[in-house]
């Protein structure tokens, strides 16, 4: 496989893993929010009708959870890539 093909394959694989991880995290956060607060998550935290504490808590929770889920999914994708090809993905290779 050519180096350019390998890089493109990794880019697509990494993006799909990150999007899947973020979507799964968002669903889990929504359910957790409903259970813990008894309310639906704010649709738009910037809306002045949303309490400030709620907007800040929602932003912090979603930001952290989505970032962690994306990182975990991409690490798993890199592991799968390594097992499949015998080498790390191009962006993760050390010189």
N, C-alpha and C positions, 0 to 999 in steps of 0.2 A: 504494500500500500504506500502510495506517495506521501511525503510529509504534509503537503497541502490537504490531501484527502483526509489524513488522520486528524489534522487540526480542525477541519470542518466537521468531521464526525464527532469529535469531542465537544465542539461548541454547541452542536444540536443536542447531543446527549446531556450535557451539563444544563442547558437551558430547560429541557423537558423535566429533568430531575428537580431543578429549582422551582419551577412553576408547580409541579405536583406537590412538592413539600410545602410550599406557601399555601396552596389551596387546602391541603389537609390541615395545616396549622390554623387557618382561618376558620374552618368548620369547627375544630375543637375549641377555639377561643370563643366563638359565638355560643356554643352549648355551655361552656363553663361560665360565661358571663350571665346567661339566663339562669343557671342554677344558683350562682353565688349572689346575684343581685335581685333575682325575681323579675327582671325587666329585660326587654329586648335591647341588644347593643345599639348605641347611637349610630344612626345612618350617616350623619355628618357631624363630627365633633366640633366643627367650626360654627355650627348653628348656635346663635345666642340663647335659644331655648334649652339647650343642653347645659346642665350644671357644669361649672368649671372643673370641679373635682372629678366628675364622670368623664369629661373630655380628656383630661390629663391621664387618668387611669387607663382609659381605653387606648389612647395613643401609645402610652408606654408599654402596655401589655401586648398589643398587636405588633408594635415595632420589634420588640424583643423576641416574641414567639416566632414571628415570620422569619426574621433574620436567622434565628437558631435552626429552624426547620429547613431553610434553604441551604445553610452551611452543612447540616447533617446529610441532606439529600445529595449534595454535590460531593461530599466525602465518600458516600456510599457508591455514587456513580464512578468516582475515580478508582475505587477499589475494584468495581466490576470491570472497568476499562483495563486495569492492570492485569486482572485474571484472564481477560479475553485476549489481550495483545502481548502481554509479557513486558510492557513498558508503561511508565506513567503517561498521562495525557500531556501533550506538548506544553501547555502553560505551566505544568507542575514539574517538568524536568529541570534538574539542576545542570548547570553548564559543566 
